[in-house]
Amino acid sequence: MARTDGSPQWVEAVRTPAGVEVWWDEPRPHEGGRRCVVRRLPDGTLSDALPPGFNARNRLVEYGGRSWRPLPGGGLVFTHW
């Protein structure tokens, strides 16, 4: 079952030219239930990988699946709900 309490999901280490970043899927109940992909940069800074208005969600998420994937060398593929 997909969690809806704002806890991070699908944590993944991503190698980039700047170093290793940690990416995760973060439910945001305070933003209307939007799911944002967040990343922790090598220097420790947190950054949203999706701008406001985009929602990395699909029906697979409802069943515990995943709606995003980082691309090698940078970038992100995701489904927008």
C-alpha distance (Angstrom), angle and dihedral (degrees) to the residues before:
residue distance angle dihedral
M1 . . .
A2 3.78 . .
R3 3.79 115.0 .
T4 3.78 118.9 -123.6
D5 3.80 101.6 -175.3
G6 3.80 97.9 94.5
S7 3.82 94.8 -99.2
P8 3.83 115.8 144.1
Q9 3.81 117.2 -99.9
W10 3.79 135.5 -171.9
V11 3.79 97.0 23.4
E12 3.82 112.0 -165.2
A13 3.81 135.9 174.2
V14 3.81 111.2 -131.6
R15 3.81 123.1 -165.4
T16 3.82 112.6 -139.8
P17 3.81 132.6 170.9
A18 3.83 88.0 -98.2
G19 3.82 93.6 51.7
V20 3.79 137.0 -88.9
E21 3.79 118.5 -24.3
V22 3.79 126.4 -169.9
W23 3.82 114.9 -136.0
W24 3.80 128.7 -170.5
D25 3.79 143.6 168.3
E26 3.80 112.0 -112.2
P27 3.81 122.1 -167.1
R28 3.80 110.3 -143.8
P29 3.80 111.3 -160.6
H30 3.84 89.8 174.4
E31 3.84 89.1 61.6
G32 3.79 95.8 54.8
G33 3.80 93.9 -82.2
R34 3.80 94.6 -56.7
R35 3.81 115.9 164.8
C36 3.78 112.1 -140.2
V37 3.79 127.9 -169.8
V38 3.80 107.7 -132.4
R39 3.79 128.2 -170.3
R40 3.77 135.1 -161.6
L41 3.79 109.0 -143.6
P42 3.84 122.0 -141.9
D43 3.83 90.0 -98.7
G44 3.83 91.1 55.8
T45 3.80 96.5 -104.2
L46 3.81 116.3 140.9
S47 3.79 117.4 -135.7
D48 3.80 134.5 176.3
A49 3.80 109.5 -121.8
L50 3.82 89.4 -158.4
P51 3.79 124.2 57.3
P52 3.82 119.9 -128.2
G53 3.78 112.2 -76.3
F54 3.80 95.6 39.9
N55 3.79 120.3 102.5
A56 3.83 119.7 -164.4
R57 3.77 94.8 -151.8
N58 3.78 138.7 117.9
R59 3.80 139.4 157.0
L60 3.81 90.3 -81.8
V61 3.81 88.5 65.7
E62 3.81 88.6 58.0
Y63 3.83 87.7 61.3
G64 3.80 97.1 41.1
G65 3.82 97.1 -88.1
R66 3.77 130.9 131.6
S67 3.81 129.3 -105.3
W68 3.81 102.4 -171.5
R69 3.78 141.9 49.4
P70 3.82 130.7 -173.1
L71 3.80 117.0 -125.7
P72 3.80 122.5 -128.2
G73 3.79 109.2 -98.0
G74 3.81 94.0 17.3
G75 3.76 139.2 -47.8
L76 3.76 135.4 81.5
V77 3.79 138.3 -113.2
F78 3.80 115.7 -154.8
T79 3.77 143.4 152.6
H80 3.79 116.6 -113.8
W81 3.82 116.3 -142.0
